[in-house]
Amino acid sequence: MSKHLERDLEALEREILDQSSRVEEMIAKACQALLERRADVANDVAASEIEINVREVKIEEECLKILALHQPVAVDLRRTATVLKVNTELERIADLAVNIAERTLSLTEWPEFEIPDKLERMFIRASDMVHEALDAFVDQNVDAAREVCRRDDEVDEYNRRVIDDLLDVMRSRPDMVEPAIHFFSVCRHVERIGDCATNIAEDVIYLVEGEIAR
């Protein structure tokens, strides 16, 4: 590998790690906004979207530049391709955090509607999955990546249980159908965050082993 390629790959990986830190912060704020009914924090999450999108485009352009200029092969090609794929997943997670923030703003009209306790646990589990998947990426740890993939079933189970609870509320309290629907959407967005974390973990397996895990 040339020194120029190694320099560019290291710079690219620094960019994706910085992006991942920003996205994790958005998830944490989206969770805080929802649990504390904080409209100000929800607005902060929404305001972060533009910067994330700009950085996502920049990282993609850097990946394409490396592919065009250096024509990497073997592990260096996988490094570039993995950053490209992780970059896409991070942008999707950021979008989901914004969607949750927007639902939180709508829910401020129903402060009496209790947040399903399982939803809080589901949010924490999905957030942990994102963090652990990104740690696996940094450490190139396949075992940790596979563990993230296994934990996706837990998030899916939480999703089913929260939806069942919300359906019970909708049946018994017709006046609470609208906020229940908002929480239903939040639940789906959190479940998708878990899916994105799983995708990142599978990208780590591809990076290290050259195996497409999906």
Phi, psi and chi 1 to 4 in degrees:
 res  aa     phi    psi   chi1   chi2   chi3   chi4
   1 MET       -  137.8 -178.2 -159.5  -44.3      -
   2 SER   -76.1  157.1   71.9      -      -      -
   3 LYS   -63.0  -34.6  -68.5 -177.8  179.0  178.6
   4 HIS   -66.0  -41.3  -65.1  -62.3      -      -
   5 LEU   -64.7  -45.9  173.5   55.6      -      -
   6 GLU   -61.1  -40.6 -179.3   60.7   26.0      -
   7 ARG   -61.5  -45.0  178.3 -159.3   61.7 -158.4
   8 ASP   -68.2  -37.8  -71.0  -11.6      -      -
   9 LEU   -66.7  -40.4  -76.0  171.4      -      -
  10 GLU   -64.9  -41.0  -71.3  176.3   -6.0      -
  11 ALA   -64.1  -39.9      -      -      -      -
  12 LEU   -63.4  -43.0  179.6   63.9      -      -
  13 GLU   -68.4  -32.9  -72.5  167.1   -9.7      -
  14 ARG   -63.9  -39.6  -74.6 -165.7  -63.2  -89.3
  15 GLU   -63.4  -43.8  -72.0  -76.7  -14.2      -
  16 ILE   -70.6  -32.1 -161.7   69.2      -      -
  17 LEU   -69.7  -37.8  -68.6  178.9      -      -
  18 ASP   -64.6  -42.1 -173.4   45.5      -      -
  19 GLN   -62.3  -41.3  178.8   82.3  -36.6      -
  20 SER   -63.9  -37.3   66.8      -      -      -
  21 SER   -63.0  -41.3  -63.9      -      -      -
  22 ARG   -65.7  -39.7  -65.4  168.6 -172.1  -91.6
  23 VAL   -69.4  -40.9  170.7      -      -      -
  24 GLU   -60.7  -37.4  -76.9 -164.1   82.2      -
  25 GLU   -64.1  -38.4 -177.2  178.8   -1.5      -
  26 MET   -63.3  -41.0  -72.0  179.3   69.9      -
  27 ILE   -61.7  -46.9  -60.8  171.8      -      -
  28 ALA   -60.6  -41.7      -      -      -      -
  29 LYS   -69.6  -37.6  -75.6 -173.3  173.0 -178.7
  30 ALA   -63.0  -40.6      -      -      -      -
  31 CYS   -64.6  -46.4 -176.5      -      -      -
  32 GLN   -60.1  -45.5  178.5 -169.2    7.2      -
  33 ALA   -59.1  -42.2      -      -      -      -
  34 LEU   -68.4  -50.1  177.5   68.6      -      -
  35 LEU   -69.5  -32.0  -60.9  179.4      -      -
  36 GLU  -102.0    2.5  -61.0  177.5    7.3      -
  37 ARG    52.1   50.4  -54.2  -67.4  178.2   91.7
  38 ARG  -100.7  101.5  -68.7  -81.6  -58.6  -84.5
  39 ALA   -65.4  -34.6      -      -      -      -
  40 ASP   -65.2  -40.2   57.8  -30.9      -      -
  41 VAL   -70.3  -39.1  178.4      -      -      -
  42 ALA   -60.5  -39.6      -      -      -      -
  43 ASN   -66.3  -34.1  -75.8  -36.9      -      -
  44 ASP   -62.7  -41.2  -75.5  -14.5      -      -
  45 VAL   -61.7  -47.3  174.4      -      -      -
  46 ALA   -62.1  -36.1      -      -      -      -
  47 ALA   -70.6  -20.0      -      -      -      -
  48 SER   -78.3  -14.1  -58.3      -      -      -
  49 GLU   -62.4  -40.8 -176.5  178.5   21.4      -
  50 ILE   -61.6  -45.8  -66.4  175.7      -      -
  51 GLU   -63.1  -41.4 -178.4 -178.7    1.5      -
  52 ILE   -60.8  -43.5  -66.7  -64.8      -      -
  53 ASN   -64.9  -40.3  -70.1  -16.7      -      -
  54 VAL   -63.0  -44.8  169.2      -      -      -
  55 ARG   -68.1  -34.6  -65.4  176.9   64.7   84.5
  56 GLU   -61.8  -42.6 -171.4 -103.7  -16.7      -
  57 VAL   -65.5  -41.5  170.7      -      -      -
  58 LYS   -61.6  -44.7  178.1 -175.4  176.6 -175.2
  59 ILE   -65.3  -40.8  -68.8  170.2      -      -
  60 GLU   -61.2  -43.0 -178.3  175.7  -19.6      -
  61 GLU   -62.2  -38.0  -70.6  174.7  -16.6      -
  62 GLU   -67.0  -38.7  -70.4  -59.7  -42.2      -
  63 CYS   -61.6  -46.5  -71.9      -      -      -
  64 LEU   -65.8  -34.5  -63.9  176.6      -      -
  65 LYS   -65.1  -42.3 -173.4 -173.7  -61.2 -178.7
  66 ILE   -62.8  -43.3  -72.6  173.0      -      -
  67 LEU   -62.5  -38.8  -67.6  172.5      -      -
  68 ALA   -76.7  -42.0      -      -      -      -
  69 LEU   -82.4  -39.7  -67.4  179.8      -      -
  70 HIS  -103.3  -20.5  -60.7  -67.1      -      -
  71 GLN    45.6   59.6  -61.1 -179.6   -4.5      -
  72 PRO   -65.8  156.7   25.8  -35.5      -      -
  73 VAL  -130.7  168.9  -63.5      -      -      -
  74 ALA    51.2 -128.7      -      -      -      -
  75 VAL   -65.5  -32.7   67.8      -      -      -
  76 ASP   -68.2  -34.2  -64.3  -35.3      -      -
  77 LEU   -66.7  -41.3  176.9   58.1      -      -
  78 ARG   -65.9  -38.0  -64.6 -155.7  -58.5  -87.5
  79 ARG   -59.0  -46.2  -76.4  172.2   69.5 -177.8
  80 THR   -66.4  -45.1  -51.8      -      -      -
  81 ALA   -64.5  -36.9      -      -      -      -
  82 THR   -67.0  -43.4  -60.8      -      -      -
  83 VAL   -60.1  -40.6  169.8      -      -      -
  84 LEU   -60.5  -43.5 -170.6   59.1      -      -
  85 LYS   -73.4  -40.9  -67.7 -167.2  -74.7 -175.5
  86 VAL   -62.9  -38.6  170.0      -      -      -
  87 ASN   -57.3  -44.1 -174.8   43.7      -      -
  88 THR   -63.9  -42.8  -61.5      -      -      -
  89 GLU   -65.2  -38.6  -64.3  -61.1  -23.4      -
  90 LEU   -63.6  -39.5  -72.0  173.5      -      -
  91 GLU   -65.6  -37.8 -167.7  -88.2  -24.4      -
  92 ARG   -65.3  -42.4  -71.5  173.8 -179.7  164.1
  93 ILE   -61.5  -42.0  -66.7  170.8      -      -
  94 ALA   -60.7  -42.5      -      -      -      -
  95 ASP   -60.3  -41.6  -76.7  -14.0      -      -
  96 LEU   -66.1  -38.5  -67.7  164.5      -      -
  97 ALA   -62.1  -40.1      -      -      -      -
  98 VAL   -65.1  -42.0  170.4      -      -      -
  99 ASN   -59.7  -41.3  -68.8  -18.3      -      -
 100 ILE   -64.8  -41.2  -67.7  167.3      -      -
 101 ALA   -61.6  -40.2      -      -      -      -
 102 GLU   -65.9  -39.8  -70.6  172.0  -12.7      -
 103 ARG   -65.3  -36.6  -69.5  -66.7  178.2  174.4
 104 THR   -60.7  -41.5  -62.4      -      -      -
 105 LEU   -61.6  -39.3  -68.2  172.6      -      -
 106 SER   -66.5  -34.1  -61.1      -      -      -
 107 LEU   -75.6  -10.6  -76.6  163.2      -      -
 108 THR   -62.9  -18.1   56.8      -      -      -
 109 GLU   -77.3  -12.6  -61.4  178.7   26.8      -
 110 TRP  -126.6   65.4  -71.8  -83.7      -      -
 111 PRO   -64.6  -20.1   24.2  -34.5      -      -
 112 GLU   -79.3  -12.5   70.8  -82.5   12.9      -
 113 PHE   -78.6  118.8 -166.8  102.0      -      -
 114 GLU   -74.9  137.0  -68.4 -172.9   12.8      -
 115 ILE   -71.5  126.7  -62.8  172.9      -      -
 116 PRO   -57.1  127.8  -22.2   32.9      -      -
 117 ASP   -62.6  -32.6   59.5  -17.3      -      -
 118 LYS   -66.8  -27.7  -62.2 -177.9 -171.8   70.3
 119 LEU   -67.1  -39.1  178.0   56.0      -      -
 120 GLU   -62.1  -44.8  180.0  177.7   -4.0      -
 121 ARG   -65.4  -37.4  -65.1 -162.2  -66.7  -88.5
 122 MET   -63.5  -42.2  178.0 -175.8  176.7      -
 123 PHE   -62.1  -44.7 -147.0  140.4      -      -
 124 ILE   -63.4  -41.7  -68.3  170.0      -      -
 125 ARG   -64.3  -44.5  171.7   57.2   69.5 -160.7
 126 ALA   -64.3  -40.0      -      -      -      -
 127 SER   -62.8  -42.4  -59.9      -      -      -
 128 ASP   -62.1  -39.1  -72.8  -14.6      -      -
 129 MET   -60.8  -42.3  -75.7  177.5   64.5      -
 130 VAL   -62.3  -47.1  172.3      -      -      -
 131 HIS   -61.8  -44.3 -177.0   75.1      -      -
 132 GLU   -68.2  -35.3  -69.1  160.0    9.5      -
 133 ALA   -66.3  -39.8      -      -      -      -
 134 LEU   -70.6  -36.3  -68.3  167.9      -      -
 135 ASP   -62.0  -41.7  -81.9   -7.7      -      -
 136 ALA   -62.2  -36.7      -      -      -      -
 137 PHE   -64.6  -46.2  171.2   65.7      -      -
 138 VAL   -62.3  -44.8  171.6      -      -      -
 139 ASP   -86.2   -7.4  -61.7  -25.8      -      -
 140 GLN    51.2   50.1  -64.0 -169.8   21.5      -
 141 ASN  -102.9  103.8 -172.9  -31.3      -      -
 142 VAL   -68.1  -39.1  172.1      -      -      -
 143 ASP   -61.6  -43.3  -69.6  -22.7      -      -
 144 ALA   -64.6  -37.9      -      -      -      -
 145 ALA   -64.4  -42.4      -      -      -      -
 146 ARG   -65.9  -33.9  -66.6 -168.7 -168.9  -79.9
 147 GLU   -64.8  -39.4 -179.1   61.4   27.0      -
 148 VAL   -59.7  -44.2  171.5      -      -      -
 149 CYS   -59.7  -39.8  -65.2      -      -      -
 150 ARG   -66.6  -33.9  -75.8 -170.0  -72.3  -90.1
 151 ARG   -73.1  -11.9  -69.5 -173.1  178.9 -175.2
 152 ASP   -61.3  -30.9 -170.2   45.6      -      -
 153 ASP   -63.0  -34.1  -70.6  -20.0      -      -
 154 GLU   -65.0  -43.9  -64.4  178.3   34.8      -
 155 VAL   -64.3  -40.7  173.7      -      -      -
 156 ASP   -62.5  -38.3  -70.2  -16.5      -      -
 157 GLU   -67.8  -42.6  178.9   59.3   25.4      -
 158 TYR   -57.8  -42.2  -85.8  126.9      -      -
 159 ASN   -58.4  -46.4 -178.6   48.7      -      -
 160 ARG   -63.0  -41.8  -73.6 -171.6  -72.4  -89.8
 161 ARG   -69.8  -40.0  -66.9  166.9   64.1 -172.8
 162 VAL   -65.3  -42.9  172.9      -      -      -
 163 ILE   -61.7  -41.0  -72.4  174.3      -      -
 164 ASP   -60.4  -42.9  -73.6  -16.1      -      -
 165 ASP   -63.8  -41.3  -70.8  -11.9      -      -
 166 LEU   -67.2  -36.9  -69.5  171.3      -      -
 167 LEU   -63.9  -37.4  -71.2  173.1      -      -
 168 ASP   -62.3  -42.2  -72.3  -17.4      -      -
 169 VAL   -62.5  -44.6  170.8      -      -      -
 170 MET   -63.2  -33.8  -66.6  166.2   73.6      -
 171 ARG   -73.0  -38.8  -67.2 -172.7 -169.7  101.5
 172 SER   -89.0  -23.8   61.5      -      -      -
 173 ARG  -130.5   83.0  -67.4  -73.6  -53.6  -86.4
 174 PRO   -57.4  -26.6  -24.3   33.9      -      -
 175 ASP   -72.9  -11.1   57.6  -44.0      -      -
 176 MET  -109.4   15.6  -71.8  -69.7  143.6      -
 177 VAL   -62.8  -44.7  167.7      -      -      -
 178 GLU   -62.8  -51.2 -172.8  170.7  -12.6      -
 179 PRO   -63.2  -32.8   20.6  -32.5      -      -
 180 ALA   -63.1  -37.2      -      -      -      -
 181 ILE   -65.8  -39.5  -70.6  173.7      -      -
 182 HIS   -60.7  -44.1  -74.0  -53.3      -      -
 183 PHE   -66.7  -34.6  -86.1  111.6      -      -
 184 PHE   -57.6  -44.7 -171.8   98.6      -      -
 185 SER   -66.1  -41.3  -65.6      -      -      -
 186 VAL   -57.7  -44.9  168.2      -      -      -
 187 CYS   -57.8  -44.1 -172.4      -      -      -
 188 ARG   -65.3  -38.5  -62.7  -60.7  -64.9  164.7
 189 HIS   -65.9  -41.1  -64.9  -37.7      -      -
 190 VAL   -64.0  -40.4  174.9      -      -      -
 191 GLU   -60.9  -38.0 -169.6  -96.3  -18.2      -
 192 ARG   -68.5  -32.7  -76.0  -65.6  -59.9  137.5
 193 ILE   -61.7  -42.1  -72.0  175.0      -      -
 194 GLY   -60.8  -39.5      -      -      -      -
 195 ASP   -62.7  -41.5  -72.3  -16.1      -      -
 196 CYS   -65.8  -38.7  -69.7      -      -      -
 197 ALA   -61.8  -40.6      -      -      -      -
 198 THR   -62.6  -40.8  -60.4      -      -      -
 199 ASN   -61.3  -41.2  -69.1  -17.2      -      -
 200 ILE   -63.1  -42.8  -67.7  172.1      -      -
 201 ALA   -61.1  -40.5      -      -      -      -
 202 GLU   -66.8  -32.5  -70.5  170.5  -15.1      -
 203 ASP   -65.6  -34.1  -67.2  -24.4      -      -
 204 VAL   -64.9  -42.0  172.8      -      -      -
 205 ILE   -60.8  -41.6  -63.9  170.1      -      -
 206 TYR   -63.0  -42.9  165.1   73.1      -      -
 207 LEU   -59.6  -46.7  169.0   63.2      -      -
 208 VAL   -81.2  -42.7  177.3      -      -      -
 209 GLU  -106.5  -11.1  -61.8 -175.4  -14.9      -
 210 GLY    73.3   15.6      -      -      -      -
 211 GLU  -104.6  127.0  169.8 -166.3  -15.8      -
 212 ILE   -80.3  112.9  -63.1  176.5      -      -
 213 ALA   -85.7  -17.7      -      -      -      -
 214 ARG   -65.6      -  -71.5 -177.1  178.6   81.5
